[in-house]
Amino acid sequence: MRVTVLFFHPFPRRSIVNRALSRAATEVPGVVFRDLYELYPDFSIDVAAEQEALLHTDVVVFQHPFYWYSCPALMKEWLDAVLEIGWAYGEGGDKLQGKQWIQAITSGGPQEAYARTGHNEFTVPELLRPYERTARLCGMKPLEPFLVQGTHRLTQDQIGVSATRYRALLEGLRDGNCPPVYTTAG
């Protein structure tokens, strides 16, 4: 399968974990890695080019930090601009039908913070519900997210393990071995 990683991080040099994940992604043969902040530092997104890139992939990986329970600003701008009615959804909007959507997310907060009894009071699946709905609206299959949590406290060895897990995920996606379809129902 054709896999494209869309990397959204406004300050990648500050993120040791995202640098390690990005390096792992670029080392996987057959995976296309696109740094959107590098491509569009002025937020002037080439919608036609982005849509064309999506036509030539089977799996879209959105790699980003979890900012304020959401995504970085350029990712939101990208979603708003690229996933147009009549192209991605709505009448005639069938270009993404059957493609897979997965998010590779890093968070400073540890796993236990993202629980009903944790500091954030919501689970990651609950907080990702708008993305799941967006994927489904576009006819895409949202897959379970890849999470690296507690990034501020990870050792170099733990970061290396996370990068190895990410590389294995991308290889699996490329080879057609996908994680389960994501659901927050219930």
N, C-alpha and C positions, 0 to 999 in steps of 0.2 A: 504494500500500500504506500501511497505517497503521503508523506508527513511534512507539514510546515509548522515551524515554531515561530510564533509572533511574540517577540520579546519587547515588553513595555516596562522600562525602568528609567526614570528621569536622572538618576544618579548612580549608574552601574558601578562606577569606580569605588563608591562607598560601600557596596554590598559584596562582601566576601563570598557569601553563599550564592547569590545570583551570578557572580563571576564564575564560580565553580560549576554551577548548573549550565550556564551558557557555553563554557568550554566543553563540557561533556556533550552538549547537543551538537556543537559544531564538529565533533569527532565521529559522529555516527554517519556512516556512509548512507546516502540516499535521503537524508533528512535535510530540508532546506531551513536555514536559520536566518531570520530577518529581524534586525534591531530597528524598531520603529522610531525611537527617539533619535537615532542616528540618521534615519531616512528623512524624518520630518521634524527637525528641531524647531521650526516655526509653526508647527501644527497645520501646515498647508498640505493636506493629504491628497495624493493623486488617486482619486476614487477609482478611475478606470483601471489603473495599474494594480490596485489592491484587489479589485473584483477579478481581474484577469488571473492574478496569482491564486485566488481561491478556486477558480475553475479547474486548476491543475493540481489540486490536492484532494486527498481523501480524508485526512485527519488534520484538524486545526488545533494546535496547542497554543493556548494563551499563557505565556509565562510572565508572571508579574508579582510584585509584592502586594500584600493585602493592606492597602492604605485606608484607614477610617472605615473598615468593614466593606471595602469596595476595591476599585482598581485605580491606577494612576490616571490623571486627566487625559492623556493622549489616547489611552485605550477607550475611554468613554467617547471621546471625539471620533475615534476610528469606528466604533460600533454605530454611532449616530450617522456618520457620513457614508460608510461602506454598505451597511445592511439596509439598503433602500427598498421602499415599497415598490413592488413591480419587478424587483430583481431578486431580493432575498425572501420576501414574503408578500402576501396579498395576491391579487389577481396577476397572474403571469410571473409571480415571484417564486420560482422553483429552482433557482440555480444552485442552491445548497442542499437540496433534498438528499437525504441518505448519508451525507458527510458526517463525520464524527467531530465532536467538540470536547476538548478536555482543558482544564486549567491546571497549571503548575504554579502553585502559590507558595510564597514564603511569608512568614509572619514572625514578628518579634515576640509575640505572646506565645507561651507554651500551650501544648495540647489541652492541658487541664483548664486553662483560662477560657477555652471555647466549649463550655458545657453549661447546661442550665444552672448548675450550682457554682459555676466558675465566674471569674471576674467579668467576663463579657456577656453572661446570661443567655447566650444563644450558641448553638452549635455551628460549625462551619457550614454544614448542609443547609441550615436555615438561612444563614447569611448569604449563601450563593443562590438562593431561589430565583432572584431576578435574572441571573445568567442562564439558569436551567430553562426558564420560560422563554428567554430570547432564543436559545438554541432550538427549542421545540417549535416556536413560532416560525422559524426559518426551515423547519423540516429536518433539522439536524438531530443526531443522537448524542445527548450529553453523557459523557463517561465520568466515572468517579474521579475526583480531582487527585492530583499528586500534591501532597503537602509536606513542607519542611517548616516545622514550627519551633519556636523558642530560639530563633536564629542568633540572638545576641549572646546566648550562653553556649553555643556549640563549640566543641573543640575542633582542631584541624582534622582529626581522625573522623569525627562525626560528620563534618562537612564532606570529607572524602567519601564516606559511606552514602550520604545523600546524593552526591554526584554519580556514584556508581549505580544507585537505584534508579536515578533519572535516565541515565544512559540505557539501562536495561529496559525501562519502560518505553523509551523511544524506539529501541530495537524491536521490542515486542509489537508496538503499534505498526511499525514498518513491515513486520513479518505477519501481520494480521492477528496477533494475539493481544486482544484489547481487554482492558479492565471492564467490569460490569457497567451496564447502562446505569446512569445515575438517577436516583429518584429521591425526592424529599417528601413524597406523599405520606400521609398519615398523621 
